[in-house]
Amino acid sequence: MTGPTLVVIDMQQVFGDPASPWFTPKFAEAEAVIAGMVPAFGDNVIFTRFIAPEKPEGAWVPYYEQWPFALVPEDDPIYDLVLAFRDTGHPVVTEPTFGKWGADLRDALAGSQDVVLAGVSTDCCVLSTALPAADAGIRIRVAADACAGLSDADHQRALDAMALYAPLIEITDSAGVLDGLR
């Protein structure tokens, strides 16, 4: 991929459905911003999905004891991308970890060293993806208005933590990102 790549983190039913124990407030607001950004990136868009491991190990055992509803196969509808982002033709990287940085995302980037992150939740999966990607030398920009946290305070704390990694991680907004694409 040439140019910046939009990596959309975990815009899935399990986080967008108000009936879900993992519902992320302001998911719909982030979804609308992301939907406006996707066309501007053309083919340079990657989606990610969080799934439960087949058999939790280590610290994941008590985690899933707390959240047993999530121990379902990866093709369960709770792990589907929301309708707006389903079947777009863009690559989808699926991981049983909060952070999505790893061999599969690196391969999907096809050499791109400039990533814009958007998605949910800012204070978990976005943060957990941004830090190791920046450590790997990838330029990371977080479109703050295209992310949602478990609360406004958690969202802001995560943005503040990522801002500590400047200039490796830049906190911006969708308008700034889109202006830079022109």
Residue, then its C-alpha position, 0 to 999 in steps of 0.5 A: m500500500t502506498g500512502p496512509t492506511l486507515v486501520v479500523i479497530d473492532m467496529q463489531q456488533v458486540f461493541g455496537d449493540p446497546a444490549s451487549p455487556w460490552f456496548t461502547p457508548k458513542f459507538a454510533e458517533a464513531e461509526a458515522v465519522i469512520a464511514g465518512m473517512v473510509p472512501a477517502f482512503g480508497d483501497n488503503v483500509i483494513f478492518t480488525r475484529f476481536i474474537a475469543p480464543e478457542k481455549p483461554e489460557g493464562a490471564w484470559v481464563p479469569y477474564y472469560e469467567q467474568w465474560p462467559f457470553a463472549l466464549v463463542p466461535e469466531d463466526d458467531p454474529i456478535y463478532d460480525l463487523v457492523l453492517a456499514f463495514r461488512d463485506t466492503g472487500h477490504p482486508v479484515v485482520t482477526e485476533p483473540t487479543f485486545g491489540k491488533w498489532g502483529a504479523d497479520l496486520r503488518d502483512a495486511l499493511a503491505g509495507s505501509q509505514d503510515v497508519v491512521l487508527a479509528g474504532v473502539s474502544t480507545d481505552c482498550c483495543v485502540l491503545s493496545t494497537a497503537l503502542p506496539a505499532a509505534d514501537a515497530g516504527i510505524r507512524i501512528r495517527v489516532a483520529a480522536d473523533a473516530c474513536a469511542g471509549l467506555s466513557d468520555a473520561d476513559h477515552q480522554r485518558a487513553l488519548d492522553a496516554m498515547a500523546l505521551y508517545a509523540p512524535l511516534i503517535e499523533i492525536t488528531d481528528s478526522a478533518g485533519v487526516l482528510d485534509g492531509l489526503r488532499 
